[in-house]
Amino acid sequence: MSRARSAQPDPRDTLRSGLPDRYLTPDDIAEMFGVPLETVYQWRKKRTGPPGFRIGKHVRYDPAEVQTYVKQRKSVDRAAA
């Protein structure tokens, strides 16, 4: 029997309330930003999204670096407006 999706905390809420105690997965990033998973992989390939790193064959994201990335994007958008 599979676990219910609601058993997992929403990664967006975790980043708003503080840093999670685990590294984020590409699925977490896709859900946080409301984009397809393939977009997350393209960001990584093009080095345009939040910085990730590999643990073996798995890509993970440090929540602190994702938060920094969001702050940088916000400041760039404000400066352009």
VENGI-V582021 format. One record per residue. SS is DSSP state (2 for helix, 1 for strand, 0 for the rest). PHI is phi as a letter, one per 40 degrees, with the letter a starting at -180 (* if undefined). Layout:
((SS | PHI) (SS | PHI))
//
This chain:
((0 | *) (0 | c) (0 | c) (0 | c) (2 | c) (2 | c) (2 | c) (0 | c) (0 | c) (0 | c) (2 | c) (2 | c) (2 | c) (2 | c) (2 | c) (2 | c) (2 | c) (0 | i) (0 | c) (0 | c) (0 | c) (0 | a) (0 | c) (1 | c) (1 | c) (2 | d) (2 | c) (2 | c) (2 | c) (2 | c) (2 | c) (2 | d) (2 | c) (0 | g) (0 | b) (0 | c) (2 | d) (2 | c) (2 | c) (2 | c) (2 | c) (2 | c) (2 | d) (2 | c) (2 | c) (2 | c) (0 | f) (0 | b) (0 | b) (0 | c) (0 | c) (1 | b) (1 | a) (1 | b) (1 | b) (0 | g) (0 | c) (1 | b) (1 | c) (1 | b) (1 | b) (0 | c) (2 | d) (2 | c) (2 | c) (2 | c) (2 | c) (2 | c) (2 | d) (2 | c) (2 | c) (2 | c) (2 | c) (2 | c) (2 | c) (2 | c) (2 | c) (2 | c) (2 | c) (2 | c) (0 | c))
//
